[in-house]
């Protein structure tokens, strides 16, 4: 059986933790920042975990990461 190909777009966006959870960056932080509160922008800087409902599909995209 041939090796699986990694989805390169997903590989740049997601990382796997030691325990197997998938880490992502939060959206809505690149532009139109004037109307967003400082607290909201500060929270967007931090990374978040991928929800359990999406974890299986994303782990298929990044099999070796």
PQR file of N, CA, C, O and H, with PARSE charges and radii, in Angstrom:
ATOM      1  N   UNK A   1       0.839  -1.191   0.000 -0.4000 1.5000
ATOM      2  CA  UNK A   1       0.000   0.000   0.000 -0.0000 2.0000
ATOM      3  C   UNK A   1       0.882   1.252   0.000  0.5500 1.7000
ATOM      4  O   UNK A   1       1.838   1.319   0.772 -0.5500 1.4000
ATOM      5  N   UNK A   2       0.587   2.238  -0.841 -0.4000 1.5000
ATOM      6  CA  UNK A   2       1.435   3.436  -0.884 -0.0000 2.0000
ATOM      7  C   UNK A   2       1.249   4.310   0.351  0.5500 1.7000
ATOM      8  O   UNK A   2       0.269   4.212   1.090 -0.5500 1.4000
ATOM      9  H   UNK A   2      -0.190   2.183  -1.469  0.4000 1.0000
ATOM     10  N   UNK A   3       2.242   5.163   0.527 -0.4000 1.5000
ATOM     11  CA  UNK A   3       2.170   6.098   1.640 -0.0000 2.0000
ATOM     12  C   UNK A   3       1.055   7.117   1.406  0.5500 1.7000
ATOM     13  O   UNK A   3       0.735   7.445   0.263 -0.5500 1.4000
ATOM     14  H   UNK A   3       3.038   5.243  -0.073  0.4000 1.0000
ATOM     15  N   UNK A   4       0.465   7.616   2.498 -0.4000 1.5000
ATOM     16  CA  UNK A   4      -0.572   8.643   2.392 -0.0000 2.0000
ATOM     17  C   UNK A   4       0.088   9.994   2.168  0.5500 1.7000
ATOM     18  O   UNK A   4       1.191  10.246   2.655 -0.5500 1.4000
ATOM     19  H   UNK A   4       0.725   7.350   3.426  0.4000 1.0000
ATOM     20  N   UNK A   5      -0.586  10.851   1.436 -0.4000 1.5000
ATOM     21  CA  UNK A   5      -0.078  12.206   1.226 -0.0000 2.0000
ATOM     22  C   UNK A   5      -0.656  13.137   2.278  0.5500 1.7000
ATOM     23  O   UNK A   5      -1.841  13.070   2.605 -0.5500 1.4000
ATOM     24  H   UNK A   5      -1.482  10.647   1.040  0.4000 1.0000
ATOM     25  N   UNK A   6       0.195  14.002   2.799 -0.4000 1.5000
ATOM     26  CA  UNK A   6      -0.235  15.022   3.747 -0.0000 2.0000
ATOM     27  C   UNK A   6      -0.833  16.191   2.981  0.5500 1.7000
ATOM     28  O   UNK A   6      -0.268  16.629   1.979 -0.5500 1.4000
ATOM     29  H   UNK A   6       1.158  14.057   2.533  0.4000 1.0000
ATOM     30  N   UNK A   7      -1.959  16.696   3.438 -0.4000 1.5000
ATOM     31  CA  UNK A   7      -2.537  17.918   2.879 -0.0000 2.0000
ATOM     32  C   UNK A   7      -1.676  19.087   3.357  0.5500 1.7000
ATOM     33  O   UNK A   7      -1.651  19.403   4.546 -0.5500 1.4000
ATOM     34  H   UNK A   7      -2.419  16.340   4.252  0.4000 1.0000
ATOM     35  N   UNK A   8      -0.981  19.718   2.435 -0.4000 1.5000
ATOM     36  CA  UNK A   8       0.019  20.726   2.805 -0.0000 2.0000
ATOM     37  C   UNK A   8      -0.613  21.971   3.429  0.5500 1.7000
ATOM     38  O   UNK A   8      -0.018  22.594   4.308 -0.5500 1.4000
ATOM     39  H   UNK A   8      -1.001  19.462   1.468  0.4000 1.0000
ATOM     40  N   UNK A   9      -1.822  22.338   2.975 -0.4000 1.5000
ATOM     41  CA  UNK A   9      -2.522  23.474   3.569 -0.0000 2.0000
ATOM     42  C   UNK A   9      -2.859  23.213   5.019  0.5500 1.7000
ATOM     43  O   UNK A   9      -2.735  24.102   5.861 -0.5500 1.4000
ATOM     44  H   UNK A   9      -2.306  21.832   2.260  0.4000 1.0000
ATOM     45  N   UNK A  10      -3.288  21.991   5.315 -0.4000 1.5000
ATOM     46  CA  UNK A  10      -3.621  21.623   6.689 -0.0000 2.0000
ATOM     47  C   UNK A  10      -2.375  21.515   7.550  0.5500 1.7000
ATOM     48  O   UNK A  10      -2.410  21.847   8.735 -0.5500 1.4000
ATOM     49  H   UNK A  10      -3.389  21.269   4.630  0.4000 1.0000
ATOM     50  N   UNK A  11      -1.276  21.058   6.971 -0.4000 1.5000
ATOM     51  CA  UNK A  11      -0.031  20.898   7.713 -0.0000 2.0000
ATOM     52  C   UNK A  11       0.498  22.239   8.204  0.5500 1.7000
ATOM     53  O   UNK A  11       1.151  22.306   9.246 -0.5500 1.4000
ATOM     54  H   UNK A  11      -1.247  20.788   6.008  0.4000 1.0000
ATOM     55  N   UNK A  12       0.219  23.314   7.456 -0.4000 1.5000
ATOM     56  CA  UNK A  12       0.657  24.644   7.855 -0.0000 2.0000
ATOM     57  C   UNK A  12      -0.239  25.250   8.927  0.5500 1.7000
ATOM     58  O   UNK A  12       0.165  26.180   9.625 -0.5500 1.4000
ATOM     59  H   UNK A  12      -0.312  23.260   6.610  0.4000 1.0000
ATOM     60  N   UNK A  13      -1.458  24.724   9.060 -0.4000 1.5000
ATOM     61  CA  UNK A  13      -2.429  25.318   9.976 -0.0000 2.0000
ATOM     62  C   UNK A  13      -2.597  24.572  11.283  0.5500 1.7000
ATOM     63  O   UNK A  13      -3.023  25.162  12.276 -0.5500 1.4000
ATOM     64  H   UNK A  13      -1.786  23.968   8.493  0.4000 1.0000
ATOM     65  N   UNK A  14      -2.274  23.287  11.307 -0.4000 1.5000
ATOM     66  CA  UNK A  14      -2.531  22.464  12.489 -0.0000 2.0000
ATOM     67  C   UNK A  14      -1.258  21.787  12.968  0.5500 1.7000
ATOM     68  O   UNK A  14      -0.377  21.446  12.179 -0.5500 1.4000
ATOM     69  H   UNK A  14      -1.928  22.808  10.500  0.4000 1.0000
ATOM     70  N   UNK A  15      -1.180  21.597  14.306 -0.4000 1.5000
ATOM     71  CA  UNK A  15      -0.097  20.840  14.918 -0.0000 2.0000
ATOM     72  C   UNK A  15      -0.706  19.843  15.885  0.5500 1.7000
ATOM     73  O   UNK A  15      -1.793  20.073  16.416 -0.5500 1.4000
ATOM     74  H   UNK A  15      -1.896  21.875  14.948  0.4000 1.0000
ATOM     75  N   UNK A  16      -0.017  18.747  16.116 -0.4000 1.5000
ATOM     76  CA  UNK A  16      -0.484  17.746  17.060 -0.0000 2.0000
ATOM     77  C   UNK A  16       0.298  17.872  18.356  0.5500 1.7000
ATOM     78  O   UNK A  16       1.519  18.021  18.338 -0.5500 1.4000
ATOM     79  H   UNK A  16       0.866  18.561  15.685  0.4000 1.0000
ATOM     80  N   UNK A  17      -0.410  17.812  19.486 -0.4000 1.5000
ATOM     81  CA  UNK A  17       0.245  17.862  20.790 -0.0000 2.0000
ATOM     82  C   UNK A  17       0.763  16.474  21.147  0.5500 1.7000
ATOM     83  O   UNK A  17       0.522  15.505  20.427 -0.5500 1.4000
ATOM     84  H   UNK A  17      -1.403  17.691  19.501  0.4000 1.0000
ATOM     85  N   UNK A  18       1.467  16.390  22.249 -0.4000 1.5000
ATOM     86  CA  UNK A  18       1.999  15.115  22.704 -0.0000 2.0000
ATOM     87  C   UNK A  18       0.924  14.119  23.056  0.5500 1.7000
ATOM     88  O   UNK A  18       1.106  12.913  22.891 -0.5500 1.4000
ATOM     89  H   UNK A  18       1.663  17.177  22.834  0.4000 1.0000
ATOM     90  N   UNK A  19      -0.211  14.622  23.547 -0.4000 1.5000
ATOM     91  CA  UNK A  19      -1.301  13.734  23.944 -0.0000 2.0000
ATOM     92  C   UNK A  19      -2.220  13.379  22.777  0.5500 1.7000
ATOM     93  O   UNK A  19      -3.160  12.603  22.947 -0.5500 1.4000
ATOM     94  H   UNK A  19      -0.360  15.601  23.681  0.4000 1.0000
ATOM     95  N   UNK A  20      -1.955  13.945  21.579 -0.4000 1.5000
ATOM     96  CA  UNK A  20      -2.729  13.589  20.398 -0.0000 2.0000
ATOM     97  C   UNK A  20      -3.818  14.578  20.028  0.5500 1.7000
ATOM     98  O   UNK A  20      -4.534  14.367  19.049 -0.5500 1.4000
ATOM     99  H   UNK A  20      -1.191  14.575  21.440  0.4000 1.0000
ATOM    100  N   UNK A  21      -3.959  15.658  20.795 -0.4000 1.5000
ATOM    101  CA  UNK A  21      -4.945  16.682  20.444 -0.0000 2.0000
ATOM    102  C   UNK A  21      -4.381  17.548  19.323  0.5500 1.7000
ATOM    103  O   UNK A  21      -3.167  17.614  19.133 -0.5500 1.4000
ATOM    104  H   UNK A  21      -3.378  15.830  21.591  0.4000 1.0000
ATOM    105  N   UNK A  22      -5.265  18.209  18.585 -0.4000 1.5000
ATOM    106  CA  UNK A  22      -4.831  19.033  17.451 -0.0000 2.0000
ATOM    107  C   UNK A  22      -5.017  20.502  17.806  0.5500 1.7000
ATOM    108  O   UNK A  22      -6.096  20.916  18.229 -0.5500 1.4000
ATOM    109  H   UNK A  22      -6.251  18.156  18.740  0.4000 1.0000
ATOM    110  N   UNK A  23      -3.961  21.281  17.629 -0.4000 1.5000
ATOM    111  CA  UNK A  23      -3.948  22.700  17.974 -0.0000 2.0000
ATOM    112  C   UNK A  23      -4.153  23.518  16.711  0.5500 1.7000
ATOM    113  O   UNK A  23      -3.636  23.174  15.648 -0.5500 1.4000
ATOM    114  H   UNK A  23      -3.085  20.944  17.285  0.4000 1.0000
ATOM    115  N   UNK A  24      -4.913  24.607  16.832 -0.4000 1.5000
ATOM    116  CA  UNK A  24      -5.183  25.487  15.697 -0.0000 2.0000
ATOM    117  C   UNK A  24      -5.029  26.925  16.150  0.5500 1.7000
ATOM    118  O   UNK A  24      -5.017  27.216  17.346 -0.5500 1.4000
ATOM    119  H   UNK A  24      -5.333  24.886  17.695  0.4000 1.0000
ATOM    120  N   UNK A  25      -4.911  27.831  15.170 -0.4000 1.5000
ATOM    121  CA  UNK A  25      -4.937  29.255  15.457 -0.0000 2.0000
ATOM    122  C   UNK A  25      -6.346  29.778  15.238  0.5500 1.7000
ATOM    123  O   UNK A  25      -7.104  29.218  14.446 -0.5500 1.4000
ATOM    124  H   UNK A  25      -4.922  27.595  14.198  0.4000 1.0000
ATOM    125  N   UNK A  26      -6.696  30.839  15.930 -0.4000 1.5000
ATOM    126  CA  UNK A  26      -8.052  31.371  15.839 -0.0000 2.0000
ATOM    127  C   UNK A  26      -8.190  32.317  14.654  0.5500 1.7000
ATOM    128  O   UNK A  26      -7.232  32.978  14.252 -0.5500 1.4000
ATOM    129  H   UNK A  26      -6.080  31.294  16.573  0.4000 1.0000
ATOM    130  N   UNK A  27      -9.391  32.370  14.105 -0.4000 1.5000
ATOM    131  CA  UNK A  27      -9.675  33.209  12.939 -0.0000 2.0000
ATOM    132  C   UNK A  27     -10.097  34.608  13.388  0.5500 1.7000
ATOM    133  O   UNK A  27     -10.173  34.885  14.585 -0.5500 1.4000
ATOM    134  H   UNK A  27     -10.169  31.833  14.431  0.4000 1.0000
ATOM    135  N   UNK A  28     -10.368  35.478  12.434 -0.4000 1.5000
ATOM    136  CA  UNK A  28     -10.873  36.844  12.634 -0.0000 2.0000
ATOM    137  C   UNK A  28      -9.876  37.770  13.330  0.5500 1.7000
ATOM    138  O   UNK A  28     -10.282  38.662  14.075 -0.5500 1.4000
ATOM    139  H   UNK A  28     -10.306  35.253  11.461  0.4000 1.0000
ATOM    140  N   UNK A  29      -8.583  37.570  13.098 -0.4000 1.5000
ATOM    141  CA  UNK A  29      -7.602  38.424  13.771 -0.0000 2.0000
ATOM    142  C   UNK A  29      -6.696  39.168  12.809  0.5500 1.7000
ATOM    143  O   UNK A  29      -5.697  39.744  13.238 -0.5500 1.4000
ATOM    144  H   UNK A  29      -8.253  36.846  12.493  0.4000 1.0000
ATOM    145  N   UNK A  30      -7.019  39.174  11.502 -0.4000 1.5000
ATOM    146  CA  UNK A  30      -6.087  39.763  10.537 -0.0000 2.0000
ATOM    147  C   UNK A  30      -6.437  41.191  10.122  0.5500 1.7000
ATOM    148  O   UNK A  30      -5.533  42.001   9.915 -0.5500 1.4000
ATOM    149  H   UNK A  30      -7.831  38.706  11.154  0.4000 1.0000
ATOM    150  N   UNK A  31      -7.715  41.518   9.996 -0.4000 1.5000
ATOM    151  CA  UNK A  31      -8.070  42.879   9.601 -0.0000 2.0000
ATOM    152  C   UNK A  31      -9.427  43.246  10.196  0.5500 1.7000
ATOM    153  O   UNK A  31     -10.086  42.423  10.832 -0.5500 1.4000
ATOM    154  H   UNK A  31      -8.449  40.860  10.165  0.4000 1.0000
ATOM    155  N   UNK A  32      -9.833  44.506   9.976 -0.4000 1.5000
ATOM    156  CA  UNK A  32     -11.035  45.105  10.609 -0.0000 2.0000
ATOM    157  C   UNK A  32     -10.938  44.943  12.135  0.5500 1.7000
ATOM    158  O   UNK A  32     -11.842  44.417  12.784 -0.5500 1.4000
ATOM    159  H   UNK A  32      -9.298  45.174   9.459  0.4000 1.0000
ATOM    160  N   UNK A  33      -9.819  45.411  12.676 -0.4000 1.5000
ATOM    161  CA  UNK A  33      -9.556  45.215  14.098 -0.0000 2.0000
ATOM    162  C   UNK A  33     -10.028  46.397  14.951  0.5500 1.7000
ATOM    163  O   UNK A  33     -10.040  46.301  16.178 -0.5500 1.4000
ATOM    164  H   UNK A  33      -9.085  45.838  12.149  0.4000 1.0000
ATOM    165  N   UNK A  34     -10.413  47.503  14.323 -0.4000 1.5000
ATOM    166  CA  UNK A  34     -10.773  48.686  15.106 -0.0000 2.0000
ATOM    167  C   UNK A  34     -12.065  48.494  15.883  0.5500 1.7000
ATOM    168  O   UNK A  34     -12.210  49.016  16.988 -0.5500 1.4000
ATOM    169  H   UNK A  34     -10.403  47.581  13.326  0.4000 1.0000
ATOM    170  N   UNK A  35     -12.996  47.755  15.317 -0.4000 1.5000
ATOM    171  CA  UNK A  35     -14.279  47.556  16.007 -0.0000 2.0000
ATOM    172  C   UNK A  35     -14.242  46.425  17.035  0.5500 1.7000
ATOM    173  O   UNK A  35     -15.193  46.247  17.797 -0.5500 1.4000
ATOM    174  H   UNK A  35     -12.879  47.331  14.419  0.4000 1.0000
ATOM    175  N   UNK A  36     -13.159  45.667  17.057 -0.4000 1.5000
ATOM    176  CA  UNK A  36     -13.035  44.572  18.013 -0.0000 2.0000
ATOM    177  C   UNK A  36     -12.382  45.085  19.294  0.5500 1.7000
ATOM    178  O   UNK A  36     -11.461  45.900  19.253 -0.5500 1.4000
ATOM    179  H   UNK A  36     -12.387  45.811  16.438  0.4000 1.0000
ATOM    180  N   UNK A  37     -12.864  44.603  20.408 -0.4000 1.5000
ATOM    181  CA  UNK A  37     -12.341  45.062  21.696 -0.0000 2.0000
ATOM    182  C   UNK A  37     -10.935  44.507  21.936  0.5500 1.7000
ATOM    183  O   UNK A  37     -10.527  43.517  21.329 -0.5500 1.4000
ATOM    184  H   UNK A  37     -13.612  43.940  20.442  0.4000 1.0000
ATOM    185  N   UNK A  38     -10.214  45.168  22.830 -0.4000 1.5000
ATOM    186  CA  UNK A  38      -8.856  44.747  23.154 -0.0000 2.0000
ATOM    187  C   UNK A  38      -8.865  43.353  23.758  0.5500 1.7000
ATOM    188  O   UNK A  38      -7.986  42.540  23.474 -0.5500 1.4000
ATOM    189  H   UNK A  38     -10.546  45.973  23.323  0.4000 1.0000
ATOM    190  N   UNK A  39      -9.849  43.082  24.584 -0.4000 1.5000
ATOM    191  CA  UNK A  39      -9.965  41.762  25.217 -0.0000 2.0000
ATOM    192  C   UNK A  39     -10.175  40.666  24.169  0.5500 1.7000
ATOM    193  O   UNK A  39      -9.591  39.586  24.256 -0.5500 1.4000
ATOM    194  H   UNK A  39     -10.563  43.743  24.815  0.4000 1.0000
ATOM    195  N   UNK A  40     -11.012  40.965  23.188 -0.4000 1.5000
ATOM    196  CA  UNK A  40     -11.286  39.991  22.127 -0.0000 2.0000
ATOM    197  C   UNK A  40     -10.046  39.732  21.283  0.5500 1.7000
ATOM    198  O   UNK A  40      -9.750  38.584  20.949 -0.5500 1.4000
ATOM    199  H   UNK A  40     -11.486  41.843  23.118  0.4000 1.0000
ATOM    200  N   UNK A  41      -9.311  40.803  20.931 -0.4000 1.5000
ATOM    201  CA  UNK A  41      -8.107  40.657  20.122 -0.0000 2.0000
ATOM    202  C   UNK A  41      -7.023  39.889  20.875  0.5500 1.7000
ATOM    203  O   UNK A  41      -6.288  39.102  20.280 -0.5500 1.4000
ATOM    204  H   UNK A  41      -9.551  41.735  21.202  0.4000 1.0000
ATOM    205  N   UNK A  42      -6.928  40.116  22.166 -0.4000 1.5000
ATOM    206  CA  UNK A  42      -5.958  39.413  22.999 -0.0000 2.0000
ATOM    207  C   UNK A  42      -6.268  37.910  23.038  0.5500 1.7000
ATOM    208  O   UNK A  42      -5.362  37.076  23.012 -0.5500 1.4000
ATOM    209  H   UNK A  42      -7.526  40.756  22.649  0.4000 1.0000
ATOM    210  N   UNK A  43      -7.549  37.587  23.099 -0.4000 1.5000
ATOM    211  CA  UNK A  43      -7.961  36.187  23.100 -0.0000 2.0000
ATOM    212  C   UNK A  43      -7.723  35.493  21.774  0.5500 1.7000
ATOM    213  O   UNK A  43      -7.468  34.290  21.734 -0.5500 1.4000
ATOM    214  H   UNK A  43      -8.284  38.264  23.119  0.4000 1.0000
ATOM    215  N   UNK A  44      -7.807  36.253  20.682 -0.4000 1.5000
ATOM    216  CA  UNK A  44      -7.588  35.691  19.356 -0.0000 2.0000
ATOM    217  C   UNK A  44      -6.120  35.341  19.100  0.5500 1.7000
ATOM    218  O   UNK A  44      -5.811  34.529  18.228 -0.5500 1.4000
ATOM    219  H   UNK A  44      -8.014  37.231  20.715  0.4000 1.0000
ATOM    220  N   UNK A  45      -5.218  35.965  19.873 -0.4000 1.5000
ATOM    221  CA  UNK A  45      -3.798  35.677  19.710 -0.0000 2.0000
ATOM    222  C   UNK A  45      -3.443  34.272  20.163  0.5500 1.7000
ATOM    223  O   UNK A  45      -2.517  33.655  19.637 -0.5500 1.4000
ATOM    224  H   UNK A  45      -5.470  36.624  20.581  0.4000 1.0000
ATOM    225  N   UNK A  46      -4.180  33.774  21.135 -0.4000 1.5000
ATOM    226  CA  UNK A  46      -3.880  32.456  21.692 -0.0000 2.0000
ATOM    227  C   UNK A  46      -4.390  31.364  20.767  0.5500 1.7000
ATOM    228  O   UNK A  46      -5.349  31.555  20.019 -0.5500 1.4000
ATOM    229  H   UNK A  46      -4.932  34.275  21.562  0.4000 1.0000
ATOM    230  N   UNK A  47      -3.732  30.224  20.834 -0.4000 1.5000
ATOM    231  CA  UNK A  47      -4.183  29.090  20.022 -0.0000 2.0000
ATOM    232  C   UNK A  47      -5.296  28.354  20.750  0.5500 1.7000
ATOM    233  O   UNK A  47      -5.457  28.472  21.965 -0.5500 1.4000
ATOM    234  H   UNK A  47      -2.953  30.069  21.441  0.4000 1.0000
ATOM    235  N   UNK A  48      -6.049  27.602  19.986 -0.4000 1.5000
ATOM    236  CA  UNK A  48      -7.142  26.817  20.549 -0.0000 2.0000
ATOM    237  C   UNK A  48      -7.058  25.383  20.078  0.5500 1.7000
ATOM    238  O   UNK A  48      -6.286  25.061  19.174 -0.5500 1.4000
ATOM    239  H   UNK A  48      -5.918  27.506  18.999  0.4000 1.0000
ATOM    240  N   UNK A  49      -7.850  24.522  20.689 -0.4000 1.5000
ATOM    241  CA  UNK A  49      -7.888  23.122  20.282 -0.0000 2.0000
ATOM    242  C   UNK A  49      -8.995  22.910  19.268  0.5500 1.7000
ATOM    243  O   UNK A  49     -10.019  23.592  19.297 -0.5500 1.4000
ATOM    244  H   UNK A  49      -8.477  24.783  21.424  0.4000 1.0000
ATOM    245  N   UNK A  50      -8.785  21.971  18.381 -0.4000 1.5000
ATOM    246  CA  UNK A  50      -9.812  21.595  17.415 -0.0000 2.0000
ATOM    247  C   UNK A  50     -10.907  20.839  18.160  0.5500 1.7000
ATOM    248  O   UNK A  50     -10.617  20.004  19.016 -0.5500 1.4000
ATOM    249  H   UNK A  50      -7.954  21.416  18.357  0.4000 1.0000
ATOM    250  N   UNK A  51     -12.151  21.127  17.838 -0.4000 1.5000
ATOM    251  CA  UNK A  51     -13.279  20.467  18.485 -0.0000 2.0000
ATOM    252  C   UNK A  51     -13.266  18.966  18.184  0.5500 1.7000
ATOM    253  O   UNK A  51     -12.779  18.531  17.140 -0.5500 1.4000
ATOM    254  H   UNK A  51     -12.387  21.806  17.142  0.4000 1.0000
ATOM    255  N   UNK A  52     -13.805  18.197  19.110 -0.4000 1.5000
ATOM    256  CA  UNK A  52     -13.759  16.736  18.976 -0.0000 2.0000
ATOM    257  C   UNK A  52     -14.524  16.242  17.745  0.5500 1.7000
ATOM    258  O   UNK A  52     -14.205  15.183  17.204 -0.5500 1.4000
ATOM    259  H   UNK A  52     -14.201  18.550  19.958  0.4000 1.0000
ATOM    260  N   UNK A  53     -15.534  17.003  17.298 -0.4000 1.5000
ATOM    261  CA  UNK A  53     -16.303  16.598  16.113 -0.0000 2.0000
ATOM    262  C   UNK A  53     -15.487  16.709  14.835  0.5500 1.7000
ATOM    263  O   UNK A  53     -15.766  15.999  13.869 -0.5500 1.4000
ATOM    264  H   UNK A  53     -15.793  17.864  17.737  0.4000 1.0000
ATOM    265  N   UNK A  54     -14.480  17.587  14.805 -0.4000 1.5000
ATOM    266  CA  UNK A  54     -13.649  17.776  13.607 -0.0000 2.0000
ATOM    267  C   UNK A  54     -12.300  17.078  13.688  0.5500 1.7000
ATOM    268  O   UNK A  54     -11.557  17.049  12.707 -0.5500 1.4000
ATOM    269  H   UNK A  54     -14.253  18.164  15.590  0.4000 1.0000
ATOM    270  N   UNK A  55     -11.980  16.517  14.845 -0.4000 1.5000
ATOM    271  CA  UNK A  55     -10.646  15.981  15.081 -0.0000 2.0000
ATOM    272  C   UNK A  55     -10.304  14.815  14.143  0.5500 1.7000
ATOM    273  O   UNK A  55      -9.176  14.713  13.661 -0.5500 1.4000
ATOM    274  H   UNK A  55     -12.584  16.541  15.642  0.4000 1.0000
ATOM    275  N   UNK A  56     -11.269  13.952  13.892 -0.4000 1.5000
ATOM    276  CA  UNK A  56     -11.019  12.780  13.048 -0.0000 2.0000
ATOM    277  C   UNK A  56     -10.704  13.183  11.619  0.5500 1.7000
ATOM    278  O   UNK A  56      -9.772  12.650  11.017 -0.5500 1.4000
ATOM    279  H   UNK A  56     -12.185  14.035  14.284  0.4000 1.0000
ATOM    280  N   UNK A  57     -11.471  14.120  11.068 -0.4000 1.5000
ATOM    281  CA  UNK A  57     -11.271  14.529   9.670 -0.0000 2.0000
ATOM    282  C   UNK A  57      -9.957  15.274   9.491  0.5500 1.7000
ATOM    283  O   UNK A  57      -9.302  15.125   8.459 -0.5500 1.4000
ATOM    284  H   UNK A  57     -12.228  14.553  11.557  0.4000 1.0000
ATOM    285  N   UNK A  58      -9.558  16.075  10.478 -0.4000 1.5000
ATOM    286  CA  UNK A  58      -8.309  16.817  10.356 -0.0000 2.0000
ATOM    287  C   UNK A  58      -7.108  15.898  10.550  0.5500 1.7000
ATOM    288  O   UNK A  58      -6.071  16.089   9.916 -0.5500 1.4000
ATOM    289  H   UNK A  58     -10.090  16.196  11.316  0.4000 1.0000
ATOM    290  N   UNK A  59      -7.244  14.905  11.421 -0.4000 1.5000
ATOM    291  CA  UNK A  59      -6.129  13.975  11.611 -0.0000 2.0000
ATOM    292  C   UNK A  59      -5.893  13.128  10.367  0.5500 1.7000
ATOM    293  O   UNK A  59      -4.785  12.632  10.160 -0.5500 1.4000
ATOM    294  H   UNK A  59      -8.087  14.750  11.936  0.4000 1.0000
ATOM    295  N   UNK A  60      -6.916  12.955   9.538 -0.4000 1.5000
ATOM    296  CA  UNK A  60      -6.717  12.266   8.247 -0.0000 2.0000
ATOM    297  C   UNK A  60      -5.895  13.126   7.282  0.5500 1.7000
ATOM    298  O   UNK A  60      -5.135  12.604   6.467 -0.5500 1.4000
ATOM    299  H   UNK A  60      -7.816  13.357   9.706  0.4000 1.0000
ATOM    300  N   UNK A  61      -6.056  14.452   7.384 -0.4000 1.5000
ATOM    301  CA  UNK A  61      -5.319  15.356   6.490 -0.0000 2.0000
ATOM    302  C   UNK A  61      -3.843  15.449   6.863  0.5500 1.7000
ATOM    303  O   UNK A  61      -2.999  15.694   6.001 -0.5500 1.4000
ATOM    304  H   UNK A  61      -6.674  14.877   8.046  0.4000 1.0000
ATOM    305  N   UNK A  62      -3.527  15.255   8.148 -0.4000 1.5000
ATOM    306  CA  UNK A  62      -2.144  15.345   8.608 -0.0000 2.0000
ATOM    307  C   UNK A  62      -1.724  14.025   9.276  0.5500 1.7000
ATOM    308  O   UNK A  62      -1.546  13.983  10.494 -0.5500 1.4000
ATOM    309  H   UNK A  62      -4.212  15.057   8.849  0.4000 1.0000
ATOM    310  N   UNK A  63      -1.566  12.949   8.490 -0.4000 1.5000
ATOM    311  CA  UNK A  63      -1.322  11.636   9.086 -0.0000 2.0000
ATOM    312  C   UNK A  63       0.028  11.492   9.796  0.5500 1.7000
ATOM    313  O   UNK A  63       0.142  10.709  10.739 -0.5500 1.4000
ATOM    314  H   UNK A  63      -1.710  12.983   7.501  0.4000 1.0000
ATOM    315  N   UNK A  64       1.039  12.224   9.365 -0.4000 1.5000
ATOM    316  CA  UNK A  64       2.382  12.044   9.940 -0.0000 2.0000
ATOM    317  C   UNK A  64       2.817  13.179  10.825  0.5500 1.7000
ATOM    318  O   UNK A  64       3.970  13.212  11.255 -0.5500 1.4000
ATOM    319  H   UNK A  64       0.946  12.861   8.599  0.4000 1.0000
ATOM    320  N   UNK A  65       1.924  14.123  11.116 -0.4000 1.5000
ATOM    321  CA  UNK A  65       2.313  15.309  11.885 -0.0000 2.0000
ATOM    322  C   UNK A  65       1.922  15.168  13.322  0.5500 1.7000
ATOM    323  O   UNK A  65       2.170  16.071  14.121 -0.5500 1.4000
ATOM    324  H   UNK A  65       0.987  14.096  10.767  0.4000 1.0000
TER
END
